[in-house]
Amino acid sequence: MSFYSDKRNHHATLLGLVVGVAYAFTIILTLEVCVAFYQWANFFTFNFVAAVAGVTGFIVFSDLRSHAVENTSMMVHHFTTIVRLWVGTFFVVVLALYLTKSTADFSRVVMTAWLIITPFTLTATSLLCRWWALRLYTAKGQRRTAVFVGFSEDAQRLSESFKTSKMLGISPLGFFDNRQGTQRVGAELPRLGGLMDAISWIEKNPVDVVFVALVHARSSDIAPVVDALHDSVASVYFVPDSKMFGLGHMQYAEMAGTPVLVAYETPFIGVARLLKRFVDVVLSLIILILLSPLLVFIALGVKLSSPGPVMFRQFRYGVGGQQIVVSKFRSMRNDPLPRGEEVRQATVGDVRVTPFGRFLRKTSLDELPQFFNVLEGSMSIVGPRPHAVQHNELYRKQVKGYMLRHKVKPGITGWAQINGLRGETDTLDKMQRRVEYDLYYIRNWSLTLDFKIILRTVLVVLKDRNAY
């Protein structure tokens, strides 16, 4: 949710809502079946469970970005994805029961059976949704023909998506471009002529959709074609160049009734910001309360393993590029930094890391004090990992878009970390890839993505070999 409205895929939005309802209904129905088959269970007792599970399941499984129409497997979550999302939903239900002190009122047999059976019923629902969506978008008479007037890289990607995705329901016929060397560009899409040839061709060969690429051609060349399209029944789309001004990603939006192209924006405005903050505070409090004995044990271990303070505090950049103080359990010797020497990242076999510190870094337990940073408001549980100020100043000059990471609060874990970019960034290429993943997270944020990152972080920490 933002101050601008995104109208890119309104039909996908509605379709995602329908699928979300189908998944929620499946979750509730599976629970009711489990209750019915267990003679000592009572339907009335499980009404609260059904309500929480239905609402949570709808939110989790109707995430609109999971149903992007560009994807041929729209509506189909792979079984492993379904299991992961379902486990997250089940965890929310159990947490709700725990907080309301009503866990003793529910049959463990029913809850266990429900936990095991539901992924299979959700998979069946997923396949049914896919079958229904395919029939809806690919039925006879529903597919539309299209041509491109001007052919940019974005238009090329779009034409290739049409060829590979049945859900889009569009068959590209060819393109018009004044450049002679574009005949074989775009998955062998044929060149039908120059820009001015489009007018007579469309008059003789009516098409359903015309895509006008706003690149390579002068406005004086495009204007007559667009003017002629006023006398046709074709739908007309403009395809702006996403790399305009050297930008790598742009989105369509609307502000105060005026269409705009969004190059960079934070997703955390208004309700989204409050929702993100609420989840951060609640989860941080729960984690700190549950792990408080472990925090005391680690603090004692750090103190006994080497002389120096328990906590290591370092200045880093937060949201808006403002400096914040990030806390960690100290994992290195408390050696004074020589005058003029820059902070060095820990490396494999770094002699500064203590034996106990190596264990903390390997298990990421040294990061636990950052949940206090989250409560304070300077960090979030999920977001781009913060780097030392010296590293920021270095990489902002070498990696394009580096500082855009700071449009949101830094996180304890992030999209880059669960995709193999955890540990030392000893090359510029690694940092560039990390920035790409961070910007992807900012552009595609959702609560579902946050929970997905949190769950996958636990798995990564257990088996990752890149931390030291």
Disulfide bonds with the S-S distance in Angstrom:
none
